[in-house]
C-alpha cells in the first residue's frame, strides 16, 4: 500500500459506518515498510478500535476481515513465485475443481483477457479488453481520486491512472487477483500459467509498458461496502461487477454515496446473472417478463438512475452515455473461448448545468 493513496482516498471504518453512520478515518500503523510503501501493518479506528490488516502490501478493508482471511487463506499464503515445475505438480495433485486449480483457472482466464493484446506472441483471438477500457474512459475536467471497482488483475486500473494522470485505486474481493495485479505493478512484467487443457498449463511471460504504475494501488474491498467518505471519488468505474455481487442495488447506492457530485459513474456489465453470486430476487432484470419493462436489464438499469428510481439516492442522476453490445471475449482453455456482449452506461448527478465531464 502506498501512503499517498491512503492520504488521498481517506479510508473510513466500516464498523462505525454500519453501526452509527459515522465516517471515521482510519489511522495507519506500520509493521513493515520502506519510504512511501507499506508491506505489512494495519489500519486502526480510534473510535471503535476496529483494525483492518495490510498483508502483502494489500489493505483488507471489508466488514469482517477475520472471516475474509479464513475464506481466502490459500490466496494469501500461496507462494506466487513458485517454479512452473512445482506449480504443475501442485495443480495436478490437487486435481480439477480444487481450490488450487480453480484459482489457476481464474488467473489464466483474466490475465489473458486483460493483457494478451500486449503479448508479442499473442493468440489470434483478441479479448477486446483494450476497447472496453477506452469506452469507459469519459474525460472529466476535474481532478481527484479515481476508483476501478472489480479491477481483477488490474489492466483497467493502469489505463485509468494513465488517462487521468492522478492516483488511482483498483479494488476487488479476490485476493489472488489483487496479488497478481500488485506483482505486475512492481515488475512491469506479465508472468502467469496459461491453461492449455484440463490441469495442463504453460508459462507465459513478457514485459509490458506501464508509464504510470506509481499512480496505482490495489486494495481488497467489498463492492457493497465501500470504505470511502461520501462525495469523494471523482470517477467510479464498475467493471463487469454488478452481476457478481450479492446485492447489485446496494452496490449502486454505494457508488452514489462515494461518488463526487463533480464527477461521474461508469458501469459495464454483461448481465450474466447466476444465483451462486447474486440472490435471484436481487437480479436487475433477467426475470419477471410480465411486469413493466419486461425484465429487460438495460431498461431496468436506466430506470434505476432516473427520477422514478425505487431508490431515493439514485433519483438525481442523468445518463450521459450508453452503449450496448460491446464485445468481450474471455479464454477458458485452448479449445474454449466465451463471448459476451457488454452494456455500458455512464451517469452523473443532475445539476441542471452544462456537462462538466
Secondary structure, DSSP 8 states (H G I E B T S, - for coil): -BHHHHHHH--B-HHHHHHT----B-EEEEEEEETTEEEEEEEE-TTT--EEEEETTEEEESS-HHHHHHHTHHHHHS-TT--HHHHHHHHHHH-TTSHHHHHHHHHHHHHHHHHGGG-TT--SS---HHHHHHHH----SS---EEEET-TTSHHHHHHHHHHTS-EEEEES-HHHHHHHHHHHHH-EEEEEEEEETTEEEEEEEE---TTGGGEEEEEE-TTS--S-TT-EEEEEEES-TTTSS-HHHHHHHHHHHEEEEEEEEEEE-----TTTS-GGG-SSSS-TTSGGGG-HHHHHHHHTSTT-SSGGGTTEEEEEEEEEEEEEEEEETTEEEEEEEEEEEEEE--SS----
